[in-house]
Structures are given as C-alpha cells and as structure tokens.
Amino acid sequence: MTSAWQDFLLEHGASIEAAAVSSFGDAAAELRAARDGGIVAPLTHLGLIACSGADAQAFLHGQFSNDVKQLTPEHSEYTAYCSAKGRMLANFLIWQEDRAYCLELARSLLPAVQKRLAMFVLRAKVKLVDASESRLILGLAGSAAVGALRELFPALPREAHQIVHDPANGTLIALSGARFQLVAELESAKRLWQRLAKALTPVGSACWQWLEIRNGIPLITPATQEQFVPQMANMELIGAVNFQKGCYPGQEIVARTQYLGQLKRRMVLAHVAGEVMPQPGDGLFSNALDGQASGMVVNAQAAPDGGYDLLAVMQTASLAMATVHFKSADGPTLSIQALPYSV
C-alpha cells in the first residue's frame, strides 16, 4: 500500500494491520453491512501486476489456464497460474486496460509470482511491473452501491465480468453477487472514496473477503500455494480454465484430471462455530479417514452472525460418508453450505 493512500485512509478512520485495512472502527457492524448491502472497501490485501509489450498477450496465454486471447477491454476473467505438476501457484482476476494486462492476486504472493513470470519472458517483448502503488482497488457491493455508481458512470456493466472504462473515474468491473471493483489512480481514488463513503458503509478488507467466500471465489495465498489443481478449488466452475486452448505449465495434468475423472477433492463452502478463526492451510478431519486430514482450509473470515465462514478443499468421500471437523478429529463440526453455483 502506498504511504499516501495509507495516510489518506487513516485520516478517514481506517485501522491498518499488516498493511491491510482491518476495519473502520466497528468490524462487527461492518460485517452486517456487508451482508445487508451497501458497502465500499479498500482492497489493500490485493496487488496488481501490469504486463505490457508487443508479446504480452501471447506470453500470458502460454502461462495461464484461461484463454487470454479471448480477453477484450470490455471483459475480465479468472485464471490460474500452475506449476509443472498442475498445482496452483496463484490465481488472478485479469483484465485489459489501455495497452496492458492487469493481473490481480493476493498481495502477499505478488513479488514471488512476478519474479517467476519474469524468468520465462526470455527474449519476448514483455514488461512486468508491480502496479499496486499506482492503481488502487475499491470493492463495492449491494443495491446502494449500484445507486452510488450510477452517479459516477454513464452506464454500468450489466453482468459479471463486464467492464466499463471512464477517463475520470477509472475502470469498473462487475463481479458475481451484485459486486463491483473500481480501479483508479491515487488522486481519483481519494476523490471517489470521499464521495462513495457518504452513500455507503466503509468496511475493512475482511468484509470483502467474506463476500468472496460466500460467492465461492477462492484466493490462493502462501499457505495454499501448490496444494490444489484448479478443479479442486472449483476454478473451472467459475470460468477460470479453458480446456480447448494450447499448452501452459501443468496443462497435461489439469486436462487429465478433467477428462479421466480423477478428481477426488472439491472445494466446499462451510460454516464453523467457535472462537478460533480458521487459517488458510489448516487441516480438516473426519472419522472416515482414521485421523488423517481429509481437507484443507483455503480462505476463512468471521461471519456476521458469529462463527466463521470458509472455503475448504475436501475429500468428496468424507463429505458423503462422515462428519467433518476443524483442526482435529474432535474439533468443531463443519456445517456444509450451498455454493452459489452448481458443482
């Protein structure tokens, strides 16, 4: 986070921990506002890599699981970056802006992922830049957010992944669950925040992460790198894998998993009671596997009515046959919830 953006947010009531906005003074009330609609959040837990140059499209197309050649300035998509073994190193929301491709990922992964991508540029005409300091991201949700955005943009995106660009107000991307991301330069972001915060409830990034969880959108972090092939985290179900495109790292394993029916783990949405917040990478257990871990937490956040909502990759056999517990075989029981898309 830039010092100028951080100072601005602190002046407007933000509490900042580990370079992310934790709240604006009342985390519990902010979570309820996220549930009930009408919020604006600085997404300081996310970072942006800008990829530009004459060969940028071809380069990214050869690295990622989705078809980058199908991207247009009016459409975003999810995609995954895999190891040679088909395990996700990172996942992105990707879109085209001016002459660059913007890769949005967990801020904690950005330096390592940018360095790894740069290793494969070789002689290609490609430039990779950390754009997190110059392009700031706001998350908005709820019907009140739609009303507030209508005052800023002459036309709003009509469905998820559509994009509207405005010279004065930045790039607006529609997401599932009546949510939007607004990406703007620093001075525009300050102006937009002051206007939007009058109509919407300012909330910390945890509220946005909770909305992502409820919408079934995973975020790979350091604790879960190289743990899942894309299908385990439902990436193909949210449009992040194209099985007709050419080769990319791990493509053979991803395709084999899809076509040979070898997928034994799937991501689920669940709720767990208790006072201990699950962390990415935490184990889940069931008596069906004699004390062995049957799953792993991908993301988790506090829920508005208590306890924690989480995304977890689970052995499908455990889900069908046994009760699943958090952290240990006798830990709190998970309540499996319905995802907003078909599995």
N, C-alpha and C positions, 0 to 999 in steps of 0.2 A: 504494500500500500504506500502510495506517495505520502511524504510528510505533509504536503499541502492539503491533500484530501483527508488525511487523518486529523489534522488540526481543525479543518472545517467541520468534520463530523463530531469531534469532541466539543466544539463550540455549540453544536446543536444537540447536545445531550447524550452522545454515544458513550457507552462503556466499551473499551477495547481490550481484548485479551488475546495474546499470541497472534497479533497483527490482524485479528478479525473482530468485527463488531459483535459483541455478545448480546447487548440489549440497549434500549434507550430508557432504562430506569425501572421497568416492571416486566420482567421476562414472562411471567405467568399471564398477565393481561395481553401481552403481545402475541402469545401463542393462541389465546382465544380469538384475538382479532384475525390471525391468520386462518383459523378455522371458519370464522364467520364472514370473512371477506373484507377487502378494502385496506390493503397494506402496501407499503413501499419499503424495500430493504436494500442497503448497500451490500453487494455480494463480494465482500472482501476475501472470502475463502476461495474464490476462483481466480485463475490467472488467464492471460491471453498470450498466445504465440502468434505473431504475424508472419506469414510465409508469402514471399513475393518473388518476382523474377519471371523471365520468359518460360522457364521449365517448371514453375511451381505446381501447376495442375498435374502434369504428368508425374512429378516426383511424389506428391501426396497420394495420387491414385495408386501408385505402386507400393505404398506403405500401409494404407488403411483398409479396413474391412468393407467400407462402403464405396459406392461409385462416385468419386469426386468429380468425374467428367459430367455428371448429370446436374451438378450444382449450378444455380444461376443466382444473380444478385437478389432475386425475389424469393429464394427458398433456402432454408437451412436443413441440416440433417445431423443425426447422431452417427458416430462411427467409433471404431475401436482400433487401437494400436497393439499388435500382438508380438510376442516373442516367436522364435522359430518353432517352438513347441505348441504354438497356438494359444498361449496363455496371455491374458490382457496385461499390458504394461501401463496402459492409461485408456481412458475413454474421453470422447470430446463431443461438444456441440460445435459444428463447423459451419461457417457461412462465408460468403464472398463480400468484400467491402472495398470499393474502389478497385485497385488492381492487386489486392492482397487477399489471402485466405486467412480468416481468423479461427484459431483453434482454442476453444475454451476447455479448461481442465482444472483439476484440483491444484490450487496454488502451491501446495507442498510438493507436487511432482514436477512442476514446471522446469526447474533448472536441469534435472537429470534427463527429462524427456527431450528438451531442446538440444542438449548435448548429444544424446543418442541419435536423434534425427540428423543432426549436423554431420555425424560420422558417415552417413550414407549419401550425402549430397555429391561428393566427389567433384566431377567437373561440370555438373549441371549448373545452369544459371538460376540459382535459388538462394534467397536470403532469409534467414530465420532470426527474428527479433522478439525479445520479451516486450510485449506491448501493454503489459499490465499497468505501467506507470502513466501511459498516455491515453488509454481507452478504459474508462471506468464503467462498471456494470451495476445497474439497478434492477431489482426484481419487483414486479407488481402483480397483485392478484386480487380477484374479487370484482363484483359488479361496480363498486365505487371506483375501482381502478380504471375500468372501461370508460366511465364518465369523465374521469380526470384526463385520460389520454386523448379523448375526443376533442378536448380544448387545445391540444398541442399538435395533433396530426390531422390533416385534412381527410385522411381515410385510414382506418385501422386494418391490420391483417384480419382476414375472415376466418382462417382456420390454422391449426397448429403447423408451425414451421414456415408459414408465410412471413415475409419481411417487407417493411416499409422503410425507406430511407428519406430523411428530411435534412436539408442542409443546415438548418438552425438547431434542430433538436436531436439529431443523431439517428441511430439505427434501432428500429423497434421490431422485435422478433416475437411472434406468438408461439406459445407453448401449450401443451395439454393442460386440462384442468383450469381453464379460464385464467391463464397466467401469461405474463409478458416479461421480456427482458429489454431494457433500454440501455444502449451502449453509446456513450458520449465522451467527448474530451472534457478536461477538467473544468474549465470555466462554464461550459454548458451544463455539466453535471451539477455544479453548485447551484446554478440558476434553476435547473429542473427540480432539484431536491427541495429548494425553498418553496417552490410552487406546489409540488406534489404533496409535501408534508403537511400542507394546510388542509388538503382534502382527504388524505389517507393517514393511517396509523403508521408511524415509523417503527420498524422492528429490526431486531438483530438477524444475522445470517442464519442462526439456528432455526428460526421460523421458516425461512425459505427452504432449508434442508429438510424440515419436516414435511413441507408440501411436496418436495421431490420424492420423498419416501412414500407418501400417500398416493402419488401418481405412478409409483413403480419405476422410477428412474434412478438407477444406481450411479454412484460416483466412486471410481477406483481411487484409493489413497495408498500411501506407502505400506500400510499393514496388509493390504489385499492385492498388491502387485503380484502378478504371475501365479495367482491362485485359481483363476477361472478361465475356461474357454468362453467366448462371447455368449454362447447359448445358455450356459449355466446361469448367467446374470440376465437372461431374457433379452439380450441385445437384439437378436433378430426379430423379436416381437415388437420392439419399438422402432423398427426400421433402420437399424444400425449395421446390418450385414447384407451385402448383395452377393448372392450365390452364382450370378452369371458373369461377374467381372473377372478380370485376369488375376495374375498371381500377386500376392503380397505376403509378408512374413507370417507363417503359420497357416496359410490358406488351405493347404492339403489336410491338415488336422481338423480345421473348422469345417471343411466340406465333408470329410469322412464322418465327423460327429453328426452332421445333419442327415446325411443320406444312408448311413448304415445303422441308424437308430441306437447309437451307443451312449446316449445322454442319460446318465443315472442321477444327476443332480439338477435341481431347478431353484431359481430364486423365488421366495415367497414373501408376502407381507404379513407381519405378525405383530402382536402386542404382548408385552410382558409387564407384570406388576412389580413393585418393589422400589427400593431406594437407590439401587446401584445401576448407573447408566451403562448399558452395553456399549462396547467399543468395537470399531472395525477390527476384524481378526479374531474376536472372542469365539470360543468354541460353543457348540450346542450338542446336547447329548440325548440319547433315547435308550430305553432298555432293550430295544431290538438289536443293538449292536454291542451288548455286553461291556458297556463302559467306554467304548471308543467314540470319538467325536463323530457325530452324524451331520454336522453342518458348521457354517461359519457366518458370523455377522458381517454384512457388507457396510451398511450405514445404520445409524440409530440416532433418534432425538427424543426429547421429552414430548409427551402427548398432552394436549390441552386439558384433559380430564384426569390426569395422573398417569403414572407409569410411563412406559416408553414404547414408541412405535419403531419398527425396524424392518429392514430388508435383510434376508439371510438366504444363503445358498444351502439347500438341504438335500440329503439323500431322499429320493422320492419314495423309496421303500419305507423309510422311517415315518414319513408323513402319513402313509396309508396304514401302517401297522401299529404305531406306538405313539405315546405322548412324548413331546419334545421339551427338554429343559434347558434353561440358560446356565452356562458356566460349568455345571456339574450334573451328574445323574440324578441328584436330589435337589437341584436348584429350582427356581421359579419356573412354572409351566408357561409355555408359549401358547397364545391363542392365535390361531391362523386366521387371517382376514382375507377378504376378497380383493384381488387386484383389479384395477380399472380396465384391464384388457384381458382377452382370453389367453389361457396358457395351454 
